[in-house]
Amino acid sequence: DRRSVSHPQEYLITNIIGTQTLLHTIAEHGSVRQFVYISTRSTFGQVDSPGQLMSEESPKRPINPYGASKVGAEAICHVYHHLHGIDVNIIRIFALYGPHGRPDMIPRQLMEKIGSGAEIPKYGTGLANRDWMFVGDAAEAVYLAAHRPLGYQIFNVGTGCGTTLNDMIAAAEEVIGKQANILQLPVPPGDAHFVGVADNTKARSVLGWEPKTSLKEGLKKILEQMIVDGAA
């Protein structure tokens, strides 16, 4: 999200033009009739309160080019469904984490740096709220969506529970067994403070999906993989 503020064209070209190119190729060849698109909660932008439930129909008001590019990609998916009859299930994944996760995101930073004592950047008060989704649970939602041709449908995939940055730090400290060395920084532009939590009712009822992995369980899985990799 932050990089998209300084490099907006990368995200607009990849996510909008790239998605359109792929769907155009699918429509030309005609052999693929079902498409699952991975979208993001960043399409919603920022909300007023940390526990606000976000349904699939909640207003889309992105606050960075990444979120805007995903709104555009979702719209392009609808165009190709309408014009060519391609079945499209859109999976809007909330904040994702897990083993081999992006090193610039806070769950991975916490697990790597708490053990070593390295500084961990903390942006703002630590009250920023995210609905953290374990990658294995998200993968299950994608699998289920790939086996359910439903026309054009959007599913919010998140736990339905918000976690503050302070809570995430505390959970990681408990899993690692050491205190974090925090470097306090201001919140950068384009970051949402409150992003709400997923109303995952539709994914539960239509896809038969449910989140299964708690935050501590997910962080332990990251630690276990780091030990296997020799990174902890």
Summary of the structure (lengths in Angstrom):
residues: 232
radius of gyration: 18.4
end to end distance: 27.7
largest distance: 56.0
contacts: 757
relative contact order: 0.19
helix: 46%
strand: 19%
